[in-house]
Amino acid sequence: MQLPKDATGHSPLASVSIILPVHNAEQWLDECLASVLQQDFEGTMELSVFNDASKDKSMTIIEKWKMKLEDSGISVVIGGHDSPSPRGVGYSKNQAIAQSTGSYLCFLDSDDVMMPQRVRLQHEAAVQHPTSIIGCQVRRDPSDSTERYTRWINQLTSDQLLTQVFTSHGPTVIMPTWFCSRAWFSHVGPFDEGGQGVPEDLLLFYEHLRRGGGVFRVDHKLLLYRYHPYAATHSVLEMTIWTHRVHFLEEQVLPRWKSFTIWNAGKQGRRLYRSLTAASRRKVMAFCDVDENKIRKGFYCHEDSEERPKPKVPILHFQAAQSPFVICVKLDLTGGEFEDNLKSLHLQEGQDFVHFS
């Protein structure tokens, strides 16, 4: 794949461009930008900042750091706008990428902090995996926030990075850790620019997978990943993400299965069933569960269905059910009981089951 030229028609000037969208980030920017300065990568590095209508002191802080960074050999490109309202994270990232020149893109959120070896180790991995999104493990701050999610981010196996892409956790390597070649990003991007409420990272990740992209994680904690109420993530409605996830499941998995079982006869399993297209619903041969009360009911009746008679789907004990399964049980919540039950069936993840919770 041919690398794009920069605006002057030359080959890329920097080896790695750090892509930093900024919106009202004065609280975190000093730490974030200090972490750029402290990178031990020996190639050429560039920081590409796009200021999305910040109304605080973000730009003053960026200008202060521009001199420090350039004195140490890191070029700084600054773009932005001062409209009354921000255009959103997707737009800002696209703009920061467009004004940058690096052969590789290292994504950074303004409230996070990179460890000194991040660019070096992810660049090494990206050279080896040119059509992959490279992620890394993270350290959460505060450390006791989102413990299940943090465990999931850090402990997925290399196979699960591709098989667990349908869960509510979203991309199996999280966006603030992404690193990839510019050529590959140009092939799968840009980010959706719908603004607030659009899961632009999830949509780009799905497009990346559709185009046969790989997922690779550097197994070092290379990012301090902050959790706070102002994070852009909180502006995306769960229902929006649910709709995209169901669509991706129906596109990527269900066409290769003649029939399947939904593991969970409770609220989540029934919600998935109701969210499927009529054609996908007809493939559901049963629900399965361990709850004797649900199993005793014998079946689930889809009351809202326009079909006559209304569909009645059997509810079985999981040991009596047939694979493949779409699993709607949240992982890491049952003290290991669910995981043991699943293990007892000797199934292969991705082929015989996928996780959807």
C-alpha positions as a Markdown table, in Angstrom:
| # | Residue | x | y | z |
|---|---|---|---|---|
| 1 | Met | 0.0 | 0.0 | 0.0 |
| 2 | Gln | 1.4 | 3.4 | -1.1 |
| 3 | Leu | 1.9 | 5.9 | 1.7 |
| 4 | Pro | 0.3 | 9.3 | 1.1 |
| 5 | Lys | 2.5 | 12.3 | 0.4 |
| 6 | Asp | 2.2 | 15.3 | 2.8 |
| 7 | Ala | 0.7 | 18.7 | 1.6 |
| 8 | Thr | 4.1 | 19.8 | 0.1 |
| 9 | Gly | 4.4 | 16.6 | -2.0 |
| 10 | His | 7.2 | 15.2 | 0.1 |
| 11 | Ser | 7.3 | 11.8 | 1.7 |
| 12 | Pro | 6.1 | 11.8 | 5.4 |
| 13 | Leu | 8.3 | 14.0 | 7.5 |
| 14 | Ala | 7.8 | 12.3 | 10.9 |
| 15 | Ser | 7.9 | 8.6 | 11.6 |
| 16 | Val | 5.1 | 8.8 | 14.2 |
| 17 | Ser | 2.4 | 11.4 | 14.6 |
| 18 | Ile | 0.7 | 11.6 | 18.0 |
| 19 | Ile | -3.0 | 12.5 | 17.4 |
| 20 | Leu | -4.4 | 14.6 | 20.2 |
| 21 | Pro | -7.9 | 16.1 | 20.0 |
| 22 | Val | -8.5 | 18.7 | 22.7 |
| 23 | His | -11.7 | 20.1 | 24.2 |
| 24 | Asn | -11.6 | 21.9 | 27.6 |
| 25 | Ala | -8.8 | 19.7 | 28.9 |
| 26 | Glu | -6.8 | 22.3 | 31.0 |
| 27 | Gln | -7.1 | 20.0 | 34.1 |
| 28 | Trp | -5.1 | 17.2 | 32.5 |
| 29 | Leu | -3.0 | 18.7 | 29.6 |
| 30 | Asp | 0.2 | 19.4 | 31.5 |
| 31 | Glu | 0.5 | 15.7 | 32.5 |
| 32 | Cys | -0.6 | 14.5 | 29.1 |
| 33 | Leu | 1.9 | 16.7 | 27.2 |
| 34 | Ala | 4.8 | 15.9 | 29.7 |
| 35 | Ser | 4.2 | 12.2 | 28.8 |
| 36 | Val | 4.8 | 13.1 | 25.1 |
| 37 | Leu | 8.1 | 14.8 | 25.9 |
| 38 | Gln | 9.2 | 11.8 | 28.0 |
| 39 | Gln | 8.9 | 9.2 | 25.2 |
| 40 | Asp | 12.1 | 7.1 | 24.7 |
| 41 | Phe | 11.3 | 6.5 | 21.0 |
| 42 | Glu | 14.4 | 7.3 | 18.9 |
| 43 | Gly | 12.7 | 7.9 | 15.6 |
| 44 | Thr | 11.2 | 11.3 | 14.5 |
| 45 | Met | 8.0 | 12.2 | 16.3 |
| 46 | Glu | 5.4 | 14.8 | 15.7 |
| 47 | Leu | 2.5 | 16.0 | 17.9 |
| 48 | Ser | -0.7 | 17.0 | 16.0 |
| 49 | Val | -3.2 | 18.8 | 18.2 |
| 50 | Phe | -6.7 | 19.9 | 17.2 |
| 51 | Asn | -8.4 | 22.2 | 19.5 |
| 52 | Asp | -12.2 | 21.7 | 19.3 |
| 53 | Ala | -13.6 | 25.0 | 20.5 |
| 54 | Ser | -12.1 | 24.9 | 24.0 |
| 55 | Lys | -13.3 | 27.7 | 26.2 |
| 56 | Asp | -10.8 | 27.1 | 29.0 |
| 57 | Lys | -7.0 | 27.6 | 29.1 |
| 58 | Ser | -6.2 | 24.6 | 27.0 |
| 59 | Met | -4.6 | 26.6 | 24.1 |
| 60 | Thr | -2.4 | 28.6 | 26.5 |
| 61 | Ile | -1.1 | 25.3 | 27.9 |
| 62 | Ile | -0.5 | 23.8 | 24.4 |
| 63 | Glu | 1.4 | 26.9 | 23.3 |
| 64 | Lys | 3.6 | 26.7 | 26.4 |
| 65 | Trp | 4.4 | 23.0 | 25.7 |
| 66 | Lys | 5.0 | 23.7 | 22.0 |
| 67 | Met | 8.3 | 25.4 | 22.7 |
| 68 | Lys | 9.4 | 22.7 | 25.1 |
| 69 | Leu | 8.5 | 19.9 | 22.7 |
| 70 | Glu | 10.1 | 21.6 | 19.7 |
| 71 | Asp | 13.3 | 22.3 | 21.7 |
| 72 | Ser | 13.6 | 18.6 | 22.2 |
| 73 | Gly | 13.1 | 17.7 | 18.5 |
| 74 | Ile | 9.4 | 16.9 | 18.5 |
| 75 | Ser | 7.6 | 19.0 | 15.9 |
| 76 | Val | 4.1 | 20.4 | 16.9 |
| 77 | Val | 1.2 | 21.1 | 14.5 |
| 78 | Ile | -1.7 | 22.9 | 16.0 |
| 79 | Gly | -5.1 | 23.3 | 14.3 |
| 80 | Gly | -8.6 | 24.1 | 15.7 |
| 81 | His | -11.6 | 26.4 | 15.6 |
| 82 | Asp | -13.3 | 28.6 | 18.1 |
| 83 | Ser | -16.9 | 28.2 | 17.1 |
| 84 | Pro | -19.5 | 28.5 | 19.8 |
| 85 | Ser | -19.8 | 24.7 | 20.1 |
| 86 | Pro | -17.5 | 21.7 | 19.5 |
| 87 | Arg | -17.7 | 19.6 | 16.4 |
| 88 | Gly | -17.0 | 16.3 | 18.3 |
| 89 | Val | -14.3 | 13.8 | 18.8 |
| 90 | Gly | -14.6 | 12.1 | 15.4 |
| 91 | Tyr | -14.2 | 15.4 | 13.5 |
| 92 | Ser | -11.3 | 16.5 | 15.8 |
| 93 | Lys | -9.4 | 13.3 | 15.2 |
| 94 | Asn | -9.9 | 13.4 | 11.5 |
| 95 | Gln | -8.6 | 17.0 | 11.4 |
| 96 | Ala | -5.5 | 16.1 | 13.6 |
| 97 | Ile | -4.7 | 13.2 | 11.2 |
| 98 | Ala | -5.2 | 15.4 | 8.1 |
| 99 | Gln | -2.7 | 18.0 | 9.3 |
| 100 | Ser | -0.1 | 15.5 | 10.4 |
| 101 | Thr | 2.7 | 13.9 | 8.3 |
| 102 | Gly | 3.7 | 10.7 | 10.2 |
| 103 | Ser | 3.9 | 7.2 | 8.6 |
| 104 | Tyr | 2.3 | 5.9 | 11.9 |
| 105 | Leu | -0.5 | 7.3 | 14.0 |
| 106 | Cys | -0.5 | 7.1 | 17.8 |
| 107 | Phe | -3.9 | 8.1 | 19.3 |
| 108 | Leu | -3.9 | 9.9 | 22.6 |
| 109 | Asp | -6.7 | 11.4 | 24.7 |
| 110 | Ser | -6.0 | 14.7 | 26.4 |
| 111 | Asp | -6.9 | 13.3 | 29.8 |
| 112 | Asp | -4.6 | 10.3 | 29.6 |
| 113 | Val | -0.8 | 9.8 | 30.3 |
| 114 | Met | 1.6 | 7.7 | 28.2 |
| 115 | Met | 4.4 | 5.6 | 29.7 |
| 116 | Pro | 7.8 | 6.5 | 28.3 |
| 117 | Gln | 8.1 | 3.3 | 26.2 |
| 118 | Arg | 4.6 | 3.5 | 24.6 |
| 119 | Val | 5.5 | 4.9 | 21.2 |
| 120 | Arg | 8.6 | 2.7 | 20.9 |
| 121 | Leu | 6.9 | -0.6 | 21.7 |
| 122 | Gln | 3.8 | 0.1 | 19.7 |
| 123 | His | 5.8 | 1.3 | 16.7 |
| 124 | Glu | 7.8 | -2.0 | 16.8 |
| 125 | Ala | 4.5 | -4.0 | 16.9 |
| 126 | Ala | 3.0 | -1.9 | 14.1 |
| 127 | Val | 5.9 | -2.5 | 11.8 |
| 128 | Gln | 5.4 | -6.2 | 12.3 |
| 129 | His | 1.6 | -6.0 | 11.9 |
| 130 | Pro | 1.0 | -3.4 | 9.2 |
| 131 | Thr | -2.8 | -4.1 | 8.8 |
| 132 | Ser | -3.5 | -4.3 | 12.5 |
| 133 | Ile | -4.7 | -1.9 | 15.1 |
| 134 | Ile | -2.1 | -2.1 | 17.9 |
| 135 | Gly | -3.3 | -1.6 | 21.5 |
| 136 | Cys | -1.8 | -2.0 | 24.9 |
| 137 | Gln | -2.7 | -2.8 | 28.5 |
| 138 | Val | -3.7 | 0.1 | 30.7 |
| 139 | Arg | -3.5 | 1.3 | 34.3 |
| 140 | Arg | -6.8 | 2.7 | 35.4 |
| 141 | Asp | -7.1 | 5.9 | 37.4 |
| 142 | Pro | -8.7 | 5.8 | 39.9 |
| 143 | Ser | -7.5 | 2.3 | 40.2 |
| 144 | Asp | -10.7 | 0.9 | 41.8 |
| 145 | Ser | -13.0 | 2.3 | 39.0 |
| 146 | Thr | -14.4 | -0.1 | 36.3 |
| 147 | Glu | -12.5 | -3.1 | 37.7 |
| 148 | Arg | -14.3 | -5.7 | 35.5 |
| 149 | Tyr | -13.7 | -3.6 | 32.4 |
| 150 | Thr | -10.0 | -3.0 | 33.2 |
| 151 | Arg | -9.5 | -6.8 | 33.7 |
| 152 | Trp | -11.2 | -7.5 | 30.4 |
| 153 | Ile | -9.0 | -4.9 | 28.6 |
| 154 | Asn | -5.8 | -6.3 | 30.1 |
| 155 | Gln | -6.5 | -10.1 | 30.1 |
| 156 | Leu | -8.1 | -11.0 | 26.7 |
| 157 | Thr | -6.1 | -13.7 | 24.9 |
| 158 | Ser | -4.8 | -12.9 | 21.4 |
| 159 | Asp | -7.7 | -15.0 | 20.0 |
| 160 | Gln | -10.3 | -13.2 | 22.1 |
| 161 | Leu | -9.1 | -9.9 | 20.7 |
| 162 | Leu | -11.0 | -11.1 | 17.5 |
| 163 | Thr | -13.8 | -13.2 | 19.1 |
| 164 | Gln | -15.0 | -10.8 | 21.8 |
| 165 | Val | -15.7 | -7.9 | 19.5 |
| 166 | Phe | -19.5 | -8.1 | 20.0 |
| 167 | Thr | -19.6 | -7.4 | 23.8 |
| 168 | Ser | -20.9 | -4.3 | 25.4 |
| 169 | His | -17.3 | -3.4 | 26.3 |
| 170 | Gly | -16.7 | -2.3 | 22.7 |
| 171 | Pro | -13.4 | -2.5 | 20.8 |
| 172 | Thr | -11.1 | -5.2 | 22.3 |
| 173 | Val | -8.2 | -2.8 | 22.3 |
| 174 | Ile | -9.5 | 0.6 | 23.6 |
| 175 | Met | -9.3 | 3.7 | 21.4 |
| 176 | Pro | -6.9 | 5.7 | 23.6 |
| 177 | Thr | -4.3 | 3.0 | 23.1 |
| 178 | Trp | -4.7 | 2.7 | 19.3 |
| 179 | Phe | -1.6 | 2.8 | 17.1 |
| 180 | Cys | -1.6 | 2.0 | 13.4 |
| 181 | Ser | 0.0 | 2.9 | 10.1 |
| 182 | Arg | -1.3 | 5.9 | 8.2 |
| 183 | Ala | -1.7 | 3.8 | 5.1 |
| 184 | Trp | -4.0 | 1.3 | 6.9 |
| 185 | Phe | -6.0 | 4.1 | 8.6 |
| 186 | Ser | -6.5 | 5.7 | 5.2 |
| 187 | His | -7.9 | 2.4 | 4.0 |
| 188 | Val | -10.5 | 2.0 | 6.8 |
| 189 | Gly | -11.1 | 5.6 | 8.0 |
| 190 | Pro | -12.1 | 8.3 | 8.5 |
| 191 | Phe | -13.9 | 8.5 | 11.8 |
| 192 | Asp | -17.6 | 9.2 | 11.8 |
| 193 | Glu | -18.2 | 13.0 | 12.3 |
| 194 | Gly | -21.7 | 12.8 | 13.7 |
| 195 | Gly | -20.6 | 14.4 | 16.9 |
| 196 | Gln | -21.9 | 13.9 | 20.4 |
| 197 | Gly | -23.6 | 10.6 | 20.9 |
| 198 | Val | -21.9 | 8.8 | 18.1 |
| 199 | Pro | -19.6 | 5.9 | 19.0 |
| 200 | Glu | -17.0 | 6.8 | 16.4 |
| 201 | Asp | -14.3 | 4.5 | 17.7 |
| 202 | Leu | -16.7 | 1.5 | 17.7 |
| 203 | Leu | -17.8 | 2.2 | 14.1 |
| 204 | Leu | -14.2 | 2.6 | 12.9 |
| 205 | Phe | -13.2 | -0.6 | 14.7 |
| 206 | Tyr | -16.1 | -2.5 | 13.0 |
| 207 | Glu | -15.1 | -1.2 | 9.6 |
| 208 | His | -11.5 | -2.2 | 10.3 |
| 209 | Leu | -12.6 | -5.8 | 11.0 |
| 210 | Arg | -14.8 | -5.9 | 7.9 |
| 211 | Arg | -11.8 | -5.1 | 5.8 |
| 212 | Gly | -9.8 | -8.0 | 7.3 |
| 213 | Gly | -7.8 | -5.9 | 9.8 |
| 214 | Gly | -6.0 | -7.6 | 12.7 |
| 215 | Val | -5.9 | -6.7 | 16.4 |
| 216 | Phe | -2.7 | -6.9 | 18.4 |
| 217 | Arg | -2.0 | -5.9 | 22.0 |
| 218 | Val | 1.4 | -5.0 | 23.5 |
| 219 | Asp | 1.3 | -6.7 | 26.9 |
| 220 | His | 2.7 | -3.8 | 28.9 |
| 221 | Lys | 0.7 | -1.1 | 30.7 |
| 222 | Leu | 1.7 | 1.8 | 28.5 |
| 223 | Leu | -1.2 | 4.2 | 29.3 |
| 224 | Leu | -2.7 | 5.7 | 32.4 |
| 225 | Tyr | -6.4 | 5.6 | 31.4 |
| 226 | Arg | -8.5 | 8.1 | 33.4 |
| 227 | Tyr | -12.1 | 7.6 | 34.5 |
| 228 | His | -14.1 | 10.7 | 35.2 |
| 229 | Pro | -17.6 | 12.1 | 34.6 |
| 230 | Tyr | -16.5 | 14.4 | 31.8 |
| 231 | Ala | -15.3 | 11.7 | 29.5 |
| 232 | Ala | -16.8 | 11.8 | 25.9 |
| 233 | Thr | -17.7 | 8.1 | 26.3 |
| 234 | His | -20.5 | 9.0 | 28.7 |
| 235 | Ser | -22.3 | 11.0 | 25.9 |
| 236 | Val | -23.1 | 7.8 | 23.9 |
| 237 | Leu | -26.4 | 6.2 | 24.7 |
| 238 | Glu | -26.4 | 2.5 | 25.5 |
| 239 | Met | -29.3 | 2.0 | 23.1 |
| 240 | Thr | -27.1 | 3.4 | 20.2 |
| 241 | Ile | -24.3 | 1.0 | 21.0 |
| 242 | Trp | -26.7 | -1.9 | 21.4 |
| 243 | Thr | -28.2 | -1.3 | 17.9 |
| 244 | His | -24.7 | -1.2 | 16.2 |
| 245 | Arg | -23.7 | -4.4 | 18.1 |
| 246 | Val | -26.8 | -6.3 | 17.0 |
| 247 | His | -26.3 | -5.2 | 13.4 |
| 248 | Phe | -22.7 | -6.3 | 13.5 |
| 249 | Leu | -23.6 | -9.7 | 15.0 |
| 250 | Glu | -26.2 | -10.2 | 12.3 |
| 251 | Glu | -23.7 | -9.2 | 9.6 |
| 252 | Gln | -20.6 | -11.1 | 10.8 |
| 253 | Val | -21.8 | -14.2 | 12.7 |
| 254 | Leu | -25.4 | -15.3 | 12.1 |
| 255 | Pro | -25.1 | -15.8 | 8.3 |
| 256 | Arg | -22.8 | -18.7 | 8.9 |
| 257 | Trp | -25.1 | -20.4 | 11.4 |
| 258 | Lys | -28.2 | -22.3 | 10.3 |
| 259 | Ser | -29.6 | -22.1 | 13.8 |
| 260 | Phe | -28.4 | -21.1 | 17.3 |
| 261 | Thr | -29.3 | -20.9 | 21.0 |
| 262 | Ile | -29.4 | -17.8 | 23.1 |
| 263 | Trp | -27.7 | -18.5 | 26.4 |
| 264 | Asn | -29.8 | -16.5 | 29.0 |
| 265 | Ala | -33.6 | -16.7 | 29.2 |
| 266 | Gly | -33.7 | -13.6 | 31.3 |
| 267 | Lys | -33.9 | -9.9 | 30.4 |
| 268 | Gln | -30.7 | -9.6 | 28.2 |
| 269 | Gly | -31.4 | -12.8 | 26.2 |
| 270 | Arg | -35.0 | -11.8 | 25.5 |
| 271 | Arg | -33.9 | -8.3 | 24.6 |
| 272 | Leu | -31.5 | -9.7 | 22.0 |
| 273 | Tyr | -34.1 | -12.0 | 20.6 |
| 274 | Arg | -36.6 | -9.0 | 20.2 |
| 275 | Ser | -33.8 | -6.9 | 18.6 |
| 276 | Leu | -33.0 | -9.4 | 15.8 |
| 277 | Thr | -34.6 | -9.2 | 12.4 |
| 278 | Ala | -37.4 | -11.6 | 11.7 |
| 279 | Ala | -35.1 | -13.8 | 9.6 |
| 280 | Ser | -32.5 | -14.0 | 12.5 |
| 281 | Arg | -35.3 | -14.7 | 15.0 |
| 282 | Arg | -36.4 | -17.7 | 13.0 |
| 283 | Lys | -32.9 | -19.2 | 13.5 |
| 284 | Val | -33.2 | -19.2 | 17.3 |
| 285 | Met | -33.9 | -22.8 | 18.2 |
| 286 | Ala | -34.0 | -22.3 | 22.0 |
| 287 | Phe | -33.0 | -20.2 | 25.0 |
| 288 | Cys | -30.9 | -21.9 | 27.6 |
| 289 | Asp | -30.3 | -21.1 | 31.3 |
| 290 | Val | -29.5 | -22.6 | 34.7 |
| 291 | Asp | -32.5 | -21.0 | 36.5 |
| 292 | Glu | -35.0 | -23.8 | 37.2 |
| 293 | Asn | -37.9 | -21.3 | 37.4 |
| 294 | Lys | -37.2 | -20.1 | 33.8 |
| 295 | Ile | -36.7 | -23.6 | 32.6 |
| 296 | Arg | -40.0 | -24.8 | 34.2 |
| 297 | Lys | -41.9 | -22.2 | 32.1 |
| 298 | Gly | -41.0 | -24.3 | 29.1 |
| 299 | Phe | -40.9 | -21.5 | 26.5 |
| 300 | Tyr | -40.7 | -17.8 | 25.8 |
| 301 | Cys | -43.6 | -16.3 | 23.9 |
| 302 | His | -42.7 | -13.2 | 21.8 |
| 303 | Glu | -45.9 | -11.2 | 22.5 |
| 304 | Asp | -45.0 | -8.3 | 20.3 |
| 305 | Ser | -44.5 | -10.4 | 17.2 |
| 306 | Glu | -46.9 | -9.8 | 14.3 |
| 307 | Glu | -46.5 | -13.5 | 13.3 |
| 308 | Arg | -49.5 | -15.8 | 13.9 |
| 309 | Pro | -49.3 | -17.9 | 15.9 |
| 310 | Lys | -46.9 | -15.9 | 18.0 |
| 311 | Pro | -43.5 | -17.6 | 18.1 |
| 312 | Lys | -42.8 | -19.8 | 21.2 |
| 313 | Val | -39.2 | -20.5 | 21.8 |
| 314 | Pro | -38.2 | -23.4 | 24.1 |
| 315 | Ile | -36.2 | -22.7 | 27.3 |
| 316 | Leu | -33.8 | -25.6 | 28.1 |
| 317 | His | -31.1 | -26.3 | 30.7 |
| 318 | Phe | -27.8 | -25.4 | 29.2 |
| 319 | Gln | -26.6 | -29.0 | 29.2 |
| 320 | Ala | -29.6 | -30.0 | 27.0 |
| 321 | Ala | -29.1 | -27.2 | 24.6 |
| 322 | Gln | -27.3 | -27.3 | 21.2 |
| 323 | Ser | -24.5 | -25.1 | 20.0 |
| 324 | Pro | -23.8 | -22.6 | 18.5 |
| 325 | Phe | -24.6 | -20.1 | 21.3 |
| 326 | Val | -24.9 | -16.4 | 21.5 |
| 327 | Ile | -24.1 | -15.8 | 25.1 |
| 328 | Cys | -25.9 | -13.0 | 26.9 |
| 329 | Val | -24.5 | -13.7 | 30.4 |
| 330 | Lys | -22.1 | -11.0 | 31.7 |
| 331 | Leu | -18.6 | -12.5 | 32.2 |
| 332 | Asp | -16.7 | -12.3 | 35.5 |
| 333 | Leu | -19.9 | -11.8 | 37.6 |
| 334 | Thr | -20.9 | -15.2 | 38.9 |
| 335 | Gly | -17.9 | -16.1 | 40.9 |
| 336 | Gly | -16.7 | -18.4 | 38.1 |
| 337 | Glu | -19.9 | -20.6 | 38.0 |
| 338 | Phe | -20.9 | -19.5 | 34.5 |
| 339 | Glu | -17.3 | -19.8 | 33.1 |
| 340 | Asp | -17.1 | -23.4 | 34.6 |
| 341 | Asn | -20.5 | -24.3 | 33.0 |
| 342 | Leu | -19.3 | -23.1 | 29.6 |
| 343 | Lys | -15.9 | -24.9 | 29.9 |
| 344 | Ser | -17.7 | -28.1 | 30.7 |
| 345 | Leu | -19.2 | -28.1 | 27.1 |
| 346 | His | -15.7 | -28.1 | 25.5 |
| 347 | Leu | -16.7 | -25.6 | 22.9 |
| 348 | Gln | -14.5 | -23.4 | 20.7 |
| 349 | Glu | -14.9 | -19.6 | 21.1 |
| 350 | Gly | -15.8 | -17.9 | 17.8 |
| 351 | Gln | -16.9 | -21.1 | 16.1 |
| 352 | Asp | -19.3 | -22.7 | 18.7 |
| 353 | Phe | -20.2 | -19.5 | 20.6 |
| 354 | Val | -19.7 | -15.7 | 20.8 |
| 355 | His | -20.1 | -13.5 | 23.8 |
| 356 | Phe | -22.7 | -10.7 | 23.4 |
| 357 | Ser | -23.0 | -9.3 | 26.9 |
